[in-house]
Amino acid sequence: MEVVNEISRALQLGDLNTVQKKIKEALEEGVSAETI
């Protein structure tokens, strides 16, 4: 899933602001927390 890839990339870069935003977006889109 694309959003999970984006979260992984942001984590590797240490970009926690992006990580938080992407997780929030994913949850709003209905991606389950287990998937993330």
C-alpha positions as CSV (number, residue, x, y, z in Angstrom):
1,M,0.0,0.0,0.0
2,E,1.3,3.4,-1.0
3,V,0.6,5.2,2.3
4,V,2.5,2.5,4.2
5,N,5.5,2.9,1.9
6,E,5.4,6.7,2.5
7,I,5.3,6.2,6.2
8,S,8.2,3.8,6.1
9,R,10.2,6.2,4.0
10,A,9.5,9.1,6.4
11,L,10.5,6.9,9.3
12,Q,13.8,6.1,7.7
13,L,14.5,9.8,7.2
14,G,13.5,10.5,10.7
15,D,10.8,12.9,9.5
16,L,8.3,12.5,12.4
17,N,6.0,15.3,11.3
18,T,5.4,13.5,8.0
19,V,5.0,10.2,9.8
20,Q,2.2,11.7,12.0
21,K,0.5,13.3,9.0
22,K,0.6,10.2,6.9
23,I,-0.7,8.0,9.7
24,K,-3.6,10.4,10.3
25,E,-4.4,10.5,6.6
26,A,-4.3,6.7,6.4
27,L,-6.6,6.3,9.4
28,E,-9.0,8.9,7.8
29,E,-8.9,6.8,4.6
30,G,-9.9,3.8,6.6
31,V,-6.6,1.9,6.5
32,S,-6.6,-0.3,9.6
33,A,-4.0,0.4,12.3
34,E,-2.7,-3.2,11.9
35,T,-1.8,-2.5,8.2
36,I,0.3,0.4,9.3
